[in-house]
Amino acid sequence: MRQRIAQADGRRLFGPAAETYDRARPGHAKGVYEILAARCGLRPGAKVLEIGPGTGQATRELLARGAAPLVALEPDPALAAFLHERLAGRIEIRPTTLEAAKLEDDFDLAVAASAFHWVDERIGLQLVHDALRSGGSIALWWTLFGDVARDDPFSDAVDAILRTTPLSPSRPEQDGPPFAANAPARVAALEGAGFADITAQRLEWERTWDTQGTRDLFATFSPILALAPEARESALDEIAAIADAEFHGRVTRPLVTRIYTARRSS
């Protein structure tokens, strides 16, 4: 059985790769922010809580749409420093996990972008519920690289390499949907925490990387980051060789965003 990355360990994996992560990750589908504005009250002056902002890819988009104040919970010291260097004075960075955070109870919106699988879902959702004002919203979304409903030749080509890596909490141990794509489970968890007006939506998009960009992208995935340094470099070299030789240095990946929104009714 493949080793699974513990949530506590995974929260500290990405800091050393912050520069690469910010450069190689594709950000988030534009439709996400349209949903946040239409359904979740993202507007100028909205008080926003962001859980696990990482390098701030979503944070910058929230700020551009008027989120203020924005409180970011980032437990990785290296990522917190990265955020401070780029966004100091524009956001409040709290170096803590959601589970350990001391939160107010007047947030208009709470969000997590490709991060909530690193949180204890039951505890985390209840804490978010209590931190929102009456009528406040939550939005959780993930970018999935590949999808069973869409052809992804590069995923097939590197599957044998990735099967030797540890499992992220976002992946099932057996056949079944990833954490983000398991809509019945995510909706049930939101219902269990007392949320109402729950929606689950799926957005399709794509992105293309060259060989170096593909190598950099995979260097930001937790199963690769969890490997020992020598094994990590070997896996990345193999992935880059496949991108170069079999895909002529142009790798287009089908991306799927799964986004869940809900509202605190009381």
VOGU-3710 file (C-alpha; in Angstrom, 3 decimals, decimal comma):
1> mrqriaqadg> 0,000/0,000/0,000  1,312/3,444/-0,898  2,280/5,771/1,923  -0,106/8,677/2,495  1,155/12,159/3,267  -0,085/13,298/6,669  -1,976/16,582/6,707  0,409/18,061/9,282  3,412/17,180/7,107  1,831/18,349/3,878
11> rrlfgpaaet> 1,220/21,837/5,246  5,006/22,359/5,335  5,951/20,778/1,999  5,393/23,726/-0,312  7,486/26,465/1,299  10,826/25,444/-0,235  9,170/25,402/-3,672  7,382/28,757/-3,328  9,072/30,515/-6,262  8,541/27,546/-8,561
21> ydrarpghak> 4,957/27,119/-7,379  4,052/30,725/-8,096  5,676/30,561/-11,530  4,449/27,153/-12,720  0,988/26,688/-11,230  -1,801/27,882/-13,540  -3,743/29,895/-10,981  -7,494/29,379/-10,975  -10,288/29,462/-13,518  -11,700/32,940/-14,134
31> gvyeilaarc> -15,168/31,537/-13,556  -14,301/31,039/-9,890  -14,210/34,773/-9,246  -17,408/35,324/-11,199  -19,088/32,794/-8,894  -17,631/34,500/-5,817  -19,030/37,844/-6,942  -22,423/36,508/-7,983  -23,088/34,078/-5,135  -20,706/34,769/-2,278
41> glrpgakvle> -20,604/38,520/-1,760  -17,095/39,205/-3,059  -17,160/42,970/-3,504  -15,172/46,052/-2,525  -14,987/46,189/1,255  -15,856/42,541/1,881  -14,028/41,070/4,877  -12,433/37,855/3,608  -10,766/34,938/5,371  -8,420/32,881/3,198
51> igpgtgqatr> -7,315/29,467/4,412  -3,969/28,255/3,088  -3,149/31,042/0,612  0,170/29,482/-0,385  1,961/31,896/-2,704  -1,081/34,149/-3,032  -2,328/33,270/-6,505  -5,956/33,502/-5,380  -5,142/36,203/-2,824  -4,089/38,656/-5,510
61> ellargaapl> -7,313/38,058/-7,433  -9,408/38,587/-4,300  -7,610/41,857/-3,606  -8,098/42,994/-7,198  -11,828/42,524/-6,713  -11,906/44,653/-3,586  -11,508/42,227/-0,682  -10,562/44,381/2,312  -9,633/43,495/4,892  -8,226/40,097/3,912
71> valepdpala> -6,965/37,763/6,646  -4,737/34,915/5,425  -4,031/31,834/7,553  -0,700/30,340/6,428  1,068/27,834/8,726  4,171/27,361/6,547  6,781/29,956/7,629  8,406/30,031/4,193  5,081/30,653/2,453  4,133/33,268/5,054
81> aflherlagr> 7,435/35,029/4,327  6,777/34,807/0,575  3,362/36,420/1,074  4,815/39,102/3,310  7,455/39,997/0,718  4,868/40,445/-2,032  1,716/41,565/-0,258  2,880/43,263/2,945  0,496/46,012/3,954  -2,320/44,669/1,787
91> ieirpttlea> -3,284/41,593/3,823  -3,017/40,380/7,400  -0,967/37,174/7,543  -1,580/34,929/10,539  1,018/32,115/10,790  -1,360/29,412/11,977  -3,471/26,498/10,866  -7,221/26,958/10,695  -7,654/24,472/13,533  -5,463/26,575/15,862
101> akleddfdla> -6,619/30,024/14,711  -8,391/32,550/16,924  -10,971/34,068/14,623  -13,501/36,859/14,754  -17,122/36,118/13,902  -17,793/38,788/11,292  -16,224/37,590/8,022  -18,315/38,126/4,908  -16,582/35,365/2,971  -14,201/32,489/3,706
111> vaasafhwvd> -12,284/30,798/0,885  -9,764/28,032/0,344  -8,120/27,536/-3,050  -6,768/24,012/-3,551  -6,047/23,842/0,167  -8,908/22,432/2,229  -7,801/18,788/1,877  -4,936/19,775/4,210  -7,506/20,695/6,897  -9,481/18,440/9,237
121> eriglqlvhd> -12,706/18,886/7,300  -15,208/18,420/10,121  -13,397/20,721/12,554  -12,424/23,214/9,861  -15,915/23,665/8,458  -17,369/24,258/11,907  -14,702/26,863/12,659  -15,414/28,630/9,381  -19,156/28,525/10,020  -18,634/30,200/13,375
131> alrsggsial> -16,301/32,823/11,882  -18,853/34,002/9,310  -21,485/36,611/9,989  -25,098/35,594/9,458  -25,538/35,343/5,708  -21,795/35,070/5,100  -20,482/32,619/2,521  -17,878/29,911/2,142  -16,231/28,895/-1,128  -13,901/25,916/-1,440
141> wwtlfgdvar> -12,332/25,081/-4,776  -9,639/22,905/-6,287  -7,847/22,780/-9,627  -7,669/19,174/-10,810  -5,040/18,222/-13,366  -6,920/15,851/-15,613  -10,405/14,421/-15,331  -11,941/11,045/-16,118  -14,336/12,726/-18,550  -11,543/14,278/-20,647
151> ddpfsdavda> -8,570/12,775/-22,482  -5,220/13,548/-20,839  -2,406/11,820/-22,758  0,344/13,297/-20,584  -1,245/11,921/-17,427  -1,265/8,485/-19,039  2,370/8,871/-20,093  3,648/9,684/-16,572  1,289/7,433/-14,620  3,926/4,776/-13,931
161> ilrttplsps> 6,205/7,408/-12,370  3,507/8,901/-10,160  2,396/5,481/-8,920  5,723/5,223/-7,070  5,077/8,428/-5,082  3,151/8,902/-1,804  -0,551/9,715/-1,881  -1,805/13,200/-1,137  -4,924/13,505/1,062  -6,611/14,707/-2,122
171> rpeqdgppfa> -6,324/11,222/-3,672  -8,363/8,130/-2,769  -6,570/4,947/-1,686  -8,784/2,787/-3,911  -10,610/3,493/-7,152  -12,917/6,433/-6,630  -13,091/10,186/-7,114  -10,464/12,556/-5,727  -11,405/14,490/-2,595  -12,405/17,554/-4,611
181> anaparvaal> -14,498/15,598/-7,118  -16,466/13,677/-4,483  -19,403/16,069/-4,536  -21,749/14,001/-2,334  -19,120/13,863/0,443  -18,237/17,550/0,220  -21,891/18,626/0,193  -22,678/16,334/3,136  -19,784/17,829/5,109  -21,055/21,353/4,487
191> egagfadita> -24,564/20,326/5,515  -23,183/18,713/8,666  -21,522/21,989/9,645  -24,819/23,851/9,333  -24,388/25,506/5,941  -27,300/26,166/3,588  -27,782/27,033/-0,114  -24,998/24,632/-1,076  -23,872/24,438/-4,695  -21,318/22,219/-6,424
201> qrlewertwd> -20,018/23,352/-9,809  -17,509/22,088/-12,357  -15,498/24,388/-14,644  -13,402/23,131/-17,576  -10,317/24,895/-18,917  -6,791/24,039/-20,051  -3,220/25,238/-19,938  -0,061/24,492/-21,940  3,504/24,223/-20,586  6,864/23,776/-22,296
211> tqgtrdlfat> 9,305/21,123/-21,074  10,832/23,229/-18,299  7,422/24,499/-17,273  6,144/20,924/-17,079  9,082/19,929/-14,901  8,469/22,946/-12,682  4,759/22,171/-12,442  5,352/18,630/-11,221  7,983/19,962/-8,805  5,104/21,685/-6,958
221> fspilalape> 2,957/18,576/-6,470  2,967/17,192/-2,930  3,661/13,540/-3,931  6,842/14,710/-5,681  7,818/17,126/-2,897  7,444/14,319/-0,348  10,158/12,219/-2,034  13,755/12,186/-0,879  15,822/14,745/-2,862  17,577/12,219/-5,119
231> aresaldeia> 14,338/10,365/-5,915  12,567/13,677/-6,511  15,120/14,877/-9,055  15,096/11,498/-10,811  11,291/11,543/-11,129  11,326/15,123/-12,426  14,026/14,300/-14,953  11,907/11,394/-16,241  8,835/13,599/-16,499  10,759/16,281/-18,387
241> aiadaefhgr> 12,204/13,671/-20,756  8,698/12,440/-21,580  7,510/16,015/-22,185  10,434/16,635/-24,503  10,570/13,367/-26,417  6,919/12,309/-26,636  5,179/15,695/-26,589  7,818/17,801/-28,412  8,098/20,233/-25,508  4,439/21,252/-25,578
251> vtrplvtriy> 2,214/19,694/-22,909  -1,438/20,723/-22,789  -3,327/19,552/-19,729  -7,124/19,531/-19,369  -7,931/21,261/-16,093  -11,098/21,004/-14,056  -12,088/23,293/-11,208  -14,460/21,890/-8,619  -15,999/24,669/-6,558  -18,383/24,370/-3,620
261> tarrss> -20,213/27,360/-2,193  -22,585/27,677/0,728  -24,035/30,236/3,115  -24,349/30,576/6,884  -28,062/31,061/7,412  -27,988/32,067/11,084
//
